[in-house]
């Protein structure tokens, strides 16, 4: 292996470490967000709207972050994003603690959640995946290496889901405030790692004016449709998982946080199994990954629909994680194989924006549906997943493309 290749792999590992810490922070908060919202007096729809605003920030900023990573360099982009995220979540922790003490309530509390967790953290987190995807696409040439690189990116997200679910659930036992305070600490760790270890690219490796990529580009739109559907299905149930756990298993407070962490752990285990074992060893094309992943996720929604106790609940969520874990590398690698180098940043941003777009509406709608009838968001997610599975199996537009 050449010195250049070894150096590139070392930088990829550092990029993946930065992504891991950012998503570990997010996933540590996820198990406690539902009991936290009830502890501070927020309604389910207010939590859903906060997540939707975060997703909107991803839609608005992802392409800019992706192109910026190619023009300014990965290190400045990652440091800036992690500093913004840490500052926002420090403010969020203060607001949450004041809310639990009763010193900060009502509309002002809701606005604090919306601005800090939604706008601040959501906009900063949007930089992580486009930056890493653009770099991986830049240093891999053949389809198999590209798929493996993207599966590595998905794997660290899955590991972060596992560890964040465990960490958030365990910390919740000692109090919801403990889990909330851990989030900015993790993000500050990411700042230190990137600032001290990641090398800045030489100016010759940067692209002064990266090209925009259109959503209707025939090389791209079939994958965007597929990804939009899969992540919309996930968005319907992701935010309500905590409520499903509380209401179906009749728990509250720290116990609810711990069991929600266990449910998210099941999803993370499925995702990691997919992206560390199934995807690298299968050698499947992006099209096959999308087909198998969509059907597997659909099976998870079927398991999750009835209120049949803890085992089907955890098994269904785990199956959804497995399916998404299989499909994600196909979604990321498929269109990138048809793109030129100066399009990779724009493409990575577009993929991130499409993923974010699904969470603009789905969490708010999912929590609203849950308020009407508990199984409704699961049924809606399953219906969307079924439509995607049909599309990827019958549409000739989804194909394993090569440059």
N, C-alpha and C positions, 0 to 999 in steps of 0.2 A: 504494500500500500504506500502511495506517495506521501511526502511530507504535507503537500497541499491538502490531500484527502484526509489525513489524520487531523490537521488543523481545523478543517471544515467540520468534521465529526465532533471535535471538542467544542466548537462554537455552537453546534446544534444542541449538544447536551446542556450547555449553559442556557440557551434560549428555552429549551424544554423545562429547565429548572425554574426559570422565571415564570413561565406559564403555570407550572405546578403550584408555585407559591400564591400566585394571584387567584387561581381557582380553588386552592385549599382554603383561602380566606373566605371566598364566596360560599363554598360548601360547608364550612364550619358554621356559618350563619343560618343556612337553610333549615336545619332541624329545629331551630328555636324560633323561626320567624312567625309561625302560627301561634304557639303559646305566648310569645312576646307581644303579638298584636292584641291578644285578648287581655294580657296583663296590663297594657297601657290604655285599653279601651277603644281600639280601632276595630272597625267592621271588616269583614272578609273582603268586601269590594275595595276598601281602601288599600289593603295589602296588595290585592291584585293590580290596582292602578299604579302603585309604586313600582312593581315589577315591570309593568307595561311601559312606564316612562323610561326605566333603565333600558329596556329593549329598543325604544324609540331612539335613544341616544346612540345605541349601537348602529341602527339604520342610518342615522344622520352622519355619523363620524367615521364609520368603518373604511369607506373608500379613501377618505382623506388620510387616515392613519396608514393604510396600506401603501399609498403612493408616497407618503412622507417617509416611511421606513426605507424606501428605495432612494429618495433624494437626499435625506439628511443622515441616514444610517440607523441601524437597529438600536444601537446603544442609547443615543439621545432620546429616541422615541420611547423605549422601554423605561428608562429612568424617569422621564417626564410623566408617563402614564402611571407608574407605580407611586410616585410622590403625590399626584393628584388623588389617586385611590386611597392612599393611607390618610391623607388629610380629610377626605370626605368621610371615611369610616370612623375616624377619631371623633369628628363632629356627631356622627350618627350614634356612637356609643354614649356620648354625653347626653344627647337628646333622649335616648332610650332609658338611661338610668334615671334622668329627671322625670320621665313619664311614669316609670314604675313607682317612683316615690310620691307621685301626685303633684309635683311642683310644676309640671309642664303638661297641659292637657288640651283636649279639644282640637280645633282647627289648626292652631299653631303647631301642635305636635304632629299632626298629619302633614302639614307643609314641610316640617323639618325632615320627616321620613322621605317625602317626595323629592326634595331638593338634594339631600345628602346621599341616600341610598339609590334614588332614581337617577337624577341628573349627574351628580358628581361621580359616584362609583360606576354607574352604567357607562358614561362617556369614557372613563379611563380604561375600564376593562375591555372596551371595544378595540383597543390597540393591540392587545396581546396576540390573538389568533392571526389576524392579517399579517402582522410582523413576522411571526414564526412561519406561517405558510409560505409567504413570499420568499423567505430565506431558504426553506427546504426545497421549493421549486427551483430556486436559483442554482443549487448545488447538486441536483439530481437530474439525470438525463433520460434514463430508460424507464418504462412504465412500472416495472417491478420495484425498482428503487424508490420511485415516486410514491407508490402505494404504501410501501413499508415506512417511508418517512412520515407520511400523513397519518398512518396508523400509530406511529410513535407519539405524534402530537395528541391523537385521541386517547392513547393509553395513559398519558400523564393526566389528562382530564379525568379519566376513569379512576386512576389511583387517588387523585385529589378528592373525587367524590367519595371513595371508600374511607380515606383517612379523615376527610372533613366530616363525614357522617358520624364516624366513631368519635372524633374529637369534640364535635358540637354536642353530641348526645351525652358524652361523659361529663363535659364541662357544665352542661345544663343541670346535672344532678347537684352541683355545688351552687347553682343559681344561674338564672338566665343572663344576668349582667356579666358573669365570668366569661361565658361564651362570646358575648358581644365585644368585650374588651380584647379578646384574643385576636379578632379580625384585623385591626390596624397593626397589631404587633407582627403578625405574619407578613403583611404588606411591607412594613418597614424592613423586615428581613430580606424581602425581594429587592428593595432599593439598594441595600448594602451589597448583595450578591452581584447585581448587574453593574453597579457603579465601580466595584473593585475588581471584578473578574472578567467581564465581557470586553473583548477588544473592539475598538471602533474600526470600521472598515476604512481602507485607504480611499482617497477621493476617486481614484481610478475605478473602484468597484461600485461606485454609486451611479445612479441614473438621474440626470438633472431634471428631465421632464418625462416621468413615466406616463404611459398612455392610459386613458380611461377605457373601461370595458363596458359595453352596453349590455343591459339585461336581455335584450332581444337578439343578441348575437346567436346565430344558429349553433355555434360551438358550445354555448353556455346554457340557453334557456331550458332544455330538457332537464338538466341537473338542478337548476334553480326551482323548477316546478316540483321535482321530486323532494328536494331538501325542504322546501317550504311546507309541503304536506306532512313530511315526517316530523319536523320540529313543531308544526302546529298541533299535531296529535299529542306530542310530548307536552306542549305548553298547556293543554287542557287539564292535565292531571298533575303537573309538577308542583304548582302552588297549592293545590288542594290535598296533596298527599298528607300533610300534617293534620288537616281537618278530617280526612278519611281515617287516619290512625286514631285520633281522639274520639271520634264518634262511633266508629265500628268496634273499637276495643275498649271504649268507655274509660279513658284515662285523661289526665290533665296535668298541667304544670311541668315539672322536671321529668316525670315519667313519660309524658307525651313527647317531650323533646328527645328522650332517650330512644323511645320506640320509633319515632319518626326517623331518627338517625339510623336505626336498624333497617328501616324500609329503604332509605336512600343508599345504605350500604349494599343491599341486595342489587339495586340498579348498578352501582359502581362495580360490584364483582362481575356482573354480567358484561359490562362494558370492557373491563380489563381482560376478562377471558377472551372476548372477541378479538381485541386488538393486540394482545400479546401472544395468543396461541392460534386462534382460528384464521385471522387475516394473514399473518406472515407465513403460515404453513400451507395455506390453501392454494396460493398463487392465483386466486380468482381475479378476473378482470373487474373494472369498476361496475360494469353492468350486472355481473353476477353477484357482486357484493350488495348492490342495491336491491336486487330481487330477493335474495335470501334474507337480508336484513329486514325488509318490509314485511315479509310473511311472518318472520319470527316475532317482530314487534306486535303484529296483529294478534298473534296467539296470546301474547301477554295481556292485551286489552280484553280479550275474551275471558281470561282467567280473573281479571280484576273487576269485571262488571258486577257479579253478584256479591252481596254481603254474606260471605260464607266463613268468616273467621280470619285468623291471623295467617294461616298457611297459604291459602289462595291469594291473599293480599300481598304478602311478601313475594310469593312465586310469580305473580303477575307483574309486579314492578321489576323484579329481576329479569324476567323474560323481555320486557320492554327495553331495559338497559342492554341486554345481549343483542337484540335486533338493531338498536341504534348504533351500538358499537361496531357491528358488522357493516352497516350501511355508510357510516360517516367517512371512512377512507375512500369509498367509491364516489361519494359526493364531492370530496375535495380534490382527489387525484384525477377523476375523469376529465373535467374541462381543462385542467392545467396542462395536460399532455398535448393540447391543441394550441396553446398560447405561446407567443414569443416572450423573450426574457423581459422586455420592457412593459409587458402586459401583466406580469405575474402579481405585482403589488395591487394593481387595480382589480384583478380577478379575485385575489384573496380578500380584499375589502368588500367586493360585491357578494362573495359567498357569506362573509360575516354579516353584511347588511341584510341579506335574505334571511339568515337564521334569526337575526334580531327582529326583523319585521314580524315573524310569527309570534313573538312574545309581546308585541305591542297590543294585540287584540286578545290572544288566547288566554292569558292569565286572568284578565278582567272578566272576560266572558265565562271562563271556567268557574271562577268564584261566584259569579252571578247565577250560573246554572246550578251550582252546588247549593246555593241558598234556596232555590226552588225545590230541588230534589237531589239527594246525594249522588245517585248513580249517573245523573245526566252528563256531567263533564267527561266521565269515562266512556259513556256510549258515544258522545260526540267525537272524542278522540279516536275511538275504534272505527267509526264510520269514515273519518278522514284517512286513517291508516289503510283501510280496505281499498279506498279509491286509489291511493298511491301504489299499493301492491298490484292492482289491476293495470295501472299505467305503465309501471316498469316491466311488467311481463308481456304486454301486448304492443307497446309503442316501439316502432323501429327507430325513433329519434334517440333513444338511449342505446348507446353503443360504446364499445371499448375503442376509443380514438387514440391515434398516435400522431405525433407531430410530423 
